[in-house]
């Protein structure tokens, strides 16, 4: 019979003579021991709060293949705002050996209908989801190790019915994602990135640079009569609010027209982005940097993203549908943002996941993505089978451009509001 978390924690303290936490140290909800072929015996701890884990978190980020979406600032702020709004309870799983952190899994527990789900502490605004595993540990992990880890987590997090990990890159920094050692399904989306190595001209030349330069000159010439287009970067709290208000207004109009659910309207999402951008002001590697293209006194395009370890991660974009639409202010802004990223000395610029024309136009790298859906109880097998079938159908539609375009048109006709 499975024990509840408090009972497991008490048993673990008694059986393993764990020394009580020092004053101010984070107190886990549950702890256990786990034997892995790659590490020997490790200690697993589960926390319901990130407070007190900052130093260990920053340390493992420096040793693990990771993106902006696993940084402490991103996850902590998202959890307090959007995560709370979505009723996702944090469950931070930490694996240690002799006090050294080997991995951190930023997870959450929430309800979906009758099922109790465990997933990453994130949502669709986190383009790349993964655990933080020490890079030296990853090559030694086996599929048996990962199965044992999932089984032990299911016990520690009980009661849970389904493990559902989405938006996972198969590899990152040329290192295989450990969860790709388990059974998984190919995602219907790819990730898109552009190498900035060699400078701005080299980056442009990776994807039809001559055409991009010619188009940018044409855009610049067409805007001379109104004073040109100007790159703006939100650099004060008031400017953060201005850029965010503009972006949210433009996004709402575009999503309404296309019949798409506006995920920015989910509780806590906009406060999360505002807080992250404001807290990032003046930082060398801001967790959220908001760019704007100002034309004739107004922002006609907004593009936001963050920087971690020399890589710019594009998070969201918003473009006005007005008299300047034909000039393609969104593409003009991306041109200027990439130029700025090169000046900052960054090595990679990514546009997240999901195929769009502007992404394929700019990016020379494609990142394979996958989904993990595991029924932790027999009663959840029907649900995971449904999810897998749904994902297969999405992949089928994505692989057929005509079918995908027809689907988007039908969605706009049924749900769009002009």
C-alpha positions as CSV (number, residue, x, y, z in Angstrom):
1,X,0.0,0.0,0.0
2,X,1.3,3.5,-0.9
3,X,2.1,5.7,2.0
4,X,1.1,9.4,2.1
5,X,3.8,12.1,1.9
6,X,4.0,12.8,5.6
7,X,4.3,9.1,6.5
8,X,7.0,8.6,3.9
9,X,8.9,11.7,5.2
10,X,8.7,10.5,8.8
11,X,9.8,7.0,7.9
12,X,12.7,8.4,5.8
13,X,13.9,10.4,8.8
14,X,13.8,7.4,11.0
15,X,15.3,4.9,8.6
16,X,18.1,7.0,7.3
17,X,19.0,9.2,10.3
18,X,18.6,12.3,8.2
19,X,19.9,15.3,10.1
20,X,17.1,17.9,10.6
21,X,17.3,21.0,8.3
22,X,19.2,24.0,9.6
23,X,17.3,27.1,10.5
24,X,16.2,28.8,7.4
25,X,16.8,25.8,5.1
26,X,13.9,24.7,2.9
27,X,11.9,21.9,4.5
28,X,10.8,19.1,2.1
29,X,7.4,17.7,1.9
30,X,8.8,14.2,1.4
31,X,12.2,12.5,1.0
32,X,13.4,9.0,0.0
33,X,16.4,7.1,-1.2
34,X,16.8,5.9,-4.7
35,X,19.4,3.5,-6.2
36,X,20.4,4.3,-9.8
37,X,23.0,2.6,-11.9
38,X,24.5,6.0,-12.9
39,X,24.9,7.3,-9.4
40,X,24.5,4.7,-6.8
41,X,22.2,5.8,-3.9
42,X,20.9,9.3,-4.1
43,X,18.4,11.3,-1.9
44,X,15.2,12.6,-3.5
45,X,13.5,15.6,-1.9
46,X,10.2,17.2,-2.9
47,X,9.5,20.8,-2.0
48,X,6.3,22.8,-2.5
49,X,8.1,26.2,-2.5
50,X,11.3,27.4,-4.3
51,X,12.2,29.7,-1.4
52,X,15.6,28.7,-0.1
53,X,16.6,26.8,-3.2
54,X,18.1,29.8,-5.1
55,X,21.8,29.0,-4.7
56,X,21.4,25.4,-5.6
57,X,19.2,26.2,-8.5
58,X,21.6,28.8,-10.0
59,X,24.4,26.3,-9.5
60,X,22.7,23.4,-11.4
61,X,21.7,25.8,-14.2
62,X,25.4,26.6,-14.7
63,X,26.1,22.8,-14.9
64,X,23.1,21.6,-16.9
65,X,21.8,21.9,-20.5
66,X,19.1,24.6,-19.8
67,X,17.1,27.4,-21.4
68,X,15.7,30.6,-20.1
69,X,12.5,28.7,-19.2
70,X,14.4,26.7,-16.5
71,X,16.1,29.8,-14.9
72,X,15.1,30.5,-11.3
73,X,13.8,34.0,-12.1
74,X,11.5,32.7,-14.8
75,X,10.1,29.6,-12.9
76,X,9.7,31.4,-9.6
77,X,7.8,34.4,-11.0
78,X,5.7,32.2,-13.3
79,X,4.8,30.0,-10.4
80,X,3.6,32.9,-8.2
81,X,1.5,34.5,-10.9
82,X,0.4,32.3,-13.8
83,X,0.9,29.0,-12.0
84,X,-1.2,30.1,-9.0
85,X,-3.8,31.4,-11.4
86,X,-3.9,28.0,-13.1
87,X,-4.1,26.2,-9.7
88,X,-0.8,24.4,-10.4
89,X,0.8,23.5,-7.1
90,X,4.6,23.5,-7.2
91,X,6.5,20.3,-6.6
92,X,10.2,20.8,-6.9
93,X,12.0,17.4,-7.1
94,X,15.7,17.6,-6.1
95,X,18.2,14.8,-6.4
96,X,21.3,15.0,-4.3
97,X,24.3,12.8,-3.6
98,X,26.4,13.6,-0.5
99,X,24.8,17.1,-0.5
100,X,25.6,17.9,-4.1
101,X,22.6,18.6,-6.4
102,X,22.6,16.2,-9.4
103,X,19.3,17.4,-10.8
104,X,16.3,19.6,-10.2
105,X,12.9,18.9,-11.8
106,X,10.5,22.0,-11.6
107,X,7.2,20.1,-11.5
108,X,3.6,20.9,-10.6
109,X,0.5,19.0,-9.6
110,X,-3.0,20.1,-10.8
111,X,-6.4,18.7,-11.7
112,X,-7.6,18.0,-15.2
113,X,-11.2,16.6,-14.9
114,X,-11.0,13.5,-12.7
115,X,-7.3,13.1,-13.1
116,X,-4.5,14.4,-10.9
117,X,-1.7,15.5,-13.3
118,X,2.0,16.0,-12.8
119,X,3.8,18.2,-15.3
120,X,6.5,20.8,-15.6
121,X,5.9,24.0,-13.8
122,X,5.1,25.9,-17.0
123,X,2.6,26.5,-19.7
124,X,2.5,27.3,-23.4
125,X,4.5,30.5,-22.8
126,X,7.5,28.3,-21.9
127,X,8.8,27.2,-25.3
128,X,11.3,24.6,-24.1
129,X,10.6,22.5,-21.0
130,X,13.1,20.1,-19.4
131,X,14.6,19.1,-16.2
132,X,17.9,20.4,-14.9
133,X,20.4,17.5,-15.0
134,X,24.1,17.8,-14.4
135,X,25.7,17.5,-17.8
136,X,28.3,15.0,-16.6
137,X,25.5,12.8,-15.2
138,X,23.4,12.6,-18.4
139,X,25.6,10.2,-20.4
140,X,25.6,7.7,-17.6
141,X,21.8,7.6,-17.1
142,X,20.0,4.6,-18.5
143,X,16.4,4.0,-19.5
144,X,16.1,1.8,-16.4
145,X,17.4,4.7,-14.2
146,X,14.7,7.0,-15.7
147,X,12.0,4.5,-15.2
148,X,13.1,4.1,-11.6
149,X,13.1,7.8,-11.1
150,X,9.6,8.2,-12.5
151,X,8.3,5.4,-10.3
152,X,9.8,6.9,-7.2
153,X,8.5,10.4,-8.1
154,X,5.0,8.9,-8.5
155,X,5.2,7.5,-5.0
156,X,6.5,10.7,-3.5
157,X,4.0,12.9,-5.3
158,X,1.0,10.5,-4.7
159,X,-1.8,10.6,-5.4
160,X,-1.1,11.3,-9.1
161,X,-2.6,9.7,-12.1
162,X,-0.8,11.0,-15.2
163,X,2.7,12.3,-15.9
164,X,2.4,14.7,-18.9
165,X,5.6,16.4,-20.0
166,X,5.2,18.6,-23.1
167,X,7.4,20.9,-25.2
168,X,10.6,19.0,-24.6
169,X,13.6,19.3,-26.9
170,X,15.1,15.9,-27.8
171,X,18.6,17.4,-27.1
172,X,19.9,20.7,-25.9
173,X,23.5,22.0,-26.1
174,X,24.3,18.8,-28.0
175,X,23.2,16.7,-25.0
176,X,20.4,14.2,-25.1
177,X,17.4,15.0,-22.9
178,X,17.2,12.2,-20.2
179,X,13.5,11.8,-20.6
180,X,14.0,10.9,-24.2
181,X,15.3,7.5,-22.8
182,X,11.7,6.7,-22.0
183,X,8.9,6.0,-24.5
184,X,7.8,9.3,-26.1
185,X,5.9,10.8,-29.0
186,X,7.2,13.2,-31.6
187,X,5.7,16.6,-31.1
188,X,3.7,18.3,-33.9
189,X,6.0,21.4,-33.4
190,X,9.7,22.0,-34.0
191,X,11.9,24.6,-32.3
192,X,13.6,27.2,-34.4
193,X,16.9,29.0,-33.9
194,X,19.5,31.0,-35.7
195,X,23.3,30.9,-35.1
196,X,24.8,34.3,-34.6
197,X,28.4,33.1,-34.8
198,X,30.5,35.2,-37.2
199,X,28.5,38.4,-36.8
200,X,25.4,40.0,-38.2
201,X,26.2,39.5,-41.9
202,X,27.0,35.9,-41.4
203,X,23.7,35.4,-39.5
204,X,21.8,37.0,-42.3
205,X,23.5,35.0,-45.0
206,X,22.4,31.7,-43.4
207,X,18.9,32.4,-44.7
208,X,18.9,34.4,-47.9
209,X,20.7,37.5,-46.5
210,X,20.7,39.4,-49.8
211,X,16.9,39.4,-49.9
212,X,16.6,40.4,-46.3
213,X,19.0,43.4,-46.8
214,X,17.1,44.5,-49.9
215,X,13.8,44.3,-48.1
216,X,15.1,46.2,-45.0
217,X,16.4,49.0,-47.3
218,X,13.0,49.1,-49.0
219,X,11.2,49.3,-45.7
220,X,13.5,52.1,-44.5
221,X,12.9,54.1,-47.7
222,X,9.2,53.8,-47.5
223,X,9.1,55.1,-43.9
224,X,11.3,58.2,-44.6
225,X,8.2,60.4,-45.1
226,X,7.1,59.7,-41.4
227,X,10.6,59.9,-39.9
228,X,11.5,56.3,-40.3
229,X,11.2,53.3,-38.1
230,X,12.9,53.4,-34.7
231,X,14.0,50.5,-32.5
232,X,12.9,51.1,-28.9
233,X,13.8,49.0,-25.9
234,X,11.7,49.3,-22.7
235,X,14.2,50.7,-20.2
236,X,11.9,52.0,-17.4
237,X,9.0,50.6,-15.5
238,X,6.7,53.0,-17.3
239,X,8.0,51.9,-20.7
240,X,7.5,48.2,-19.7
241,X,3.9,49.0,-19.0
242,X,3.5,50.9,-22.3
243,X,5.1,48.1,-24.3
244,X,3.1,45.4,-22.5
245,X,-0.2,47.3,-22.9
246,X,0.4,47.8,-26.6
247,X,1.4,44.1,-27.1
248,X,-1.6,42.8,-25.2
249,X,-4.0,45.0,-27.2
250,X,-2.5,44.0,-30.5
251,X,-2.4,40.3,-29.5
252,X,-6.1,40.3,-28.4
253,X,-7.2,41.8,-31.7
254,X,-5.1,39.2,-33.7
255,X,-6.3,36.2,-31.7
256,X,-9.9,37.3,-31.9
257,X,-9.7,37.6,-35.7
258,X,-8.1,34.2,-36.0
259,X,-10.4,32.5,-33.6
260,X,-7.6,31.5,-31.3
261,X,-7.9,31.3,-27.5
262,X,-5.8,34.2,-26.0
263,X,-3.6,32.5,-23.5
264,X,-2.4,35.9,-22.3
265,X,-5.9,36.3,-20.7
266,X,-5.2,33.4,-18.4
267,X,-5.0,34.6,-14.8
268,X,-1.6,35.8,-13.8
269,X,0.1,35.6,-17.2
270,X,0.3,39.4,-17.9
271,X,1.4,40.2,-14.3
272,X,4.1,37.6,-14.7
273,X,5.5,39.2,-17.8
274,X,5.3,42.7,-16.3
275,X,7.1,41.7,-13.2
276,X,9.8,39.7,-15.1
277,X,10.5,42.6,-17.5
278,X,10.6,45.2,-14.7
279,X,12.9,43.1,-12.5
280,X,15.2,42.6,-15.5
281,X,15.9,46.2,-16.1
282,X,19.6,47.0,-16.1
283,X,20.7,43.3,-16.0
284,X,23.4,42.0,-18.4
285,X,21.2,39.0,-19.2
286,X,17.6,40.1,-18.7
287,X,15.1,37.4,-18.1
288,X,12.7,39.5,-20.2
289,X,13.7,42.3,-22.6
290,X,10.9,44.0,-24.6
291,X,11.6,45.6,-28.0
292,X,9.4,47.8,-30.0
293,X,9.3,49.3,-33.5
294,X,8.1,52.9,-33.3
295,X,6.6,54.3,-36.6
296,X,5.0,57.7,-36.7
297,X,4.8,58.0,-32.9
298,X,3.3,54.6,-32.2
299,X,4.5,51.1,-31.5
300,X,3.6,49.1,-34.6
301,X,5.4,45.9,-33.5
302,X,6.5,44.5,-30.2
303,X,8.9,41.6,-29.6
304,X,9.9,40.2,-26.2
305,X,12.4,37.6,-25.1
306,X,15.0,36.8,-22.5
307,X,18.7,36.0,-22.4
308,X,20.5,33.1,-20.6
309,X,24.0,31.9,-21.2
310,X,24.5,33.9,-24.4
311,X,21.3,32.8,-26.1
312,X,18.3,35.0,-26.8
313,X,15.0,33.2,-26.4
314,X,12.0,34.8,-28.2
315,X,8.9,34.7,-26.1
316,X,6.1,36.6,-27.8
317,X,5.5,39.0,-30.6
318,X,2.6,41.4,-31.5
319,X,2.1,43.3,-34.7
320,X,-0.4,46.1,-35.6
321,X,-2.9,45.6,-38.3
322,X,-3.1,49.1,-39.7
323,X,-1.9,51.3,-42.6
324,X,1.7,50.1,-42.0
325,X,1.0,46.4,-42.2
326,X,2.1,46.1,-45.8
327,X,5.6,47.3,-44.8
328,X,5.9,44.2,-42.5
329,X,6.9,46.0,-39.3
330,X,7.2,42.6,-37.5
331,X,10.0,41.4,-39.9
332,X,11.7,44.8,-39.7
333,X,11.7,44.6,-35.9
334,X,13.2,41.1,-35.9
335,X,16.0,42.3,-38.3
336,X,16.8,45.1,-35.8
337,X,16.6,42.7,-32.7
338,X,19.0,40.2,-34.3
339,X,21.4,43.1,-35.0
340,X,21.1,44.1,-31.4
341,X,21.7,40.5,-30.2
342,X,24.9,40.4,-32.2
343,X,26.1,43.7,-30.7
344,X,25.4,42.1,-27.2
345,X,27.8,39.3,-28.1
346,X,25.1,36.5,-28.1
347,X,25.8,33.3,-29.9
348,X,22.2,32.1,-30.6
349,X,18.8,33.6,-31.3
350,X,15.7,31.4,-31.1
351,X,12.1,32.0,-32.0
352,X,10.7,29.2,-29.9
353,X,8.5,26.4,-31.2
354,X,5.7,26.2,-33.7
355,X,6.1,26.6,-37.4
356,X,5.4,30.1,-38.8
357,X,6.6,31.6,-42.0
358,X,8.8,34.2,-40.3
359,X,10.5,31.5,-38.3
360,X,11.4,29.4,-41.2
361,X,12.6,32.5,-43.1
362,X,15.0,33.5,-40.4
363,X,16.2,30.3,-38.6
364,X,18.8,27.9,-39.9
365,X,18.4,25.3,-37.1
366,X,15.5,23.0,-36.4
367,X,15.1,21.5,-32.9
368,X,13.2,18.1,-32.7
369,X,10.6,18.1,-29.9
370,X,8.8,15.4,-28.0
371,X,6.0,14.7,-25.5
372,X,5.9,12.2,-22.7
373,X,2.5,10.9,-21.5
374,X,2.6,8.1,-18.9
375,X,-0.4,6.6,-17.1
376,X,0.7,6.2,-13.5
377,X,-2.5,4.3,-12.7
378,X,-4.4,1.8,-14.8
379,X,-7.5,4.0,-14.5
380,X,-5.6,6.7,-16.5
381,X,-4.7,4.5,-19.5
382,X,-7.8,5.6,-21.5
383,X,-6.8,9.3,-21.0
384,X,-3.2,8.8,-22.1
385,X,-4.4,6.9,-25.2
386,X,-6.7,9.8,-26.1
387,X,-3.9,12.3,-25.7
388,X,-1.5,10.2,-27.8
389,X,-4.1,9.9,-30.6
390,X,-4.8,13.6,-30.5
391,X,-1.1,14.4,-30.8
392,X,-0.8,12.0,-33.8
393,X,-3.7,13.9,-35.5
394,X,-2.0,17.2,-34.9
395,X,1.3,15.9,-36.4
396,X,-0.7,14.6,-39.4
397,X,-2.2,18.0,-40.0
398,X,1.1,19.9,-39.5
399,X,2.8,17.6,-42.0
400,X,0.3,18.6,-44.7
401,X,0.5,22.4,-45.4
402,X,-2.8,22.4,-47.3
403,X,-4.6,20.6,-44.5
404,X,-3.1,22.9,-41.9
405,X,-4.0,26.0,-43.8
406,X,-7.6,24.8,-44.3
407,X,-7.8,24.0,-40.6
408,X,-6.7,27.5,-39.6
409,X,-9.2,29.1,-42.0
410,X,-12.0,26.9,-40.7
411,X,-11.1,27.9,-37.1
412,X,-11.1,31.6,-38.0
413,X,-14.5,31.2,-39.8
414,X,-16.1,29.4,-36.8
415,X,-14.5,31.3,-33.9
416,X,-13.0,34.4,-35.3
417,X,-14.3,37.9,-34.5
418,X,-13.5,40.7,-36.9
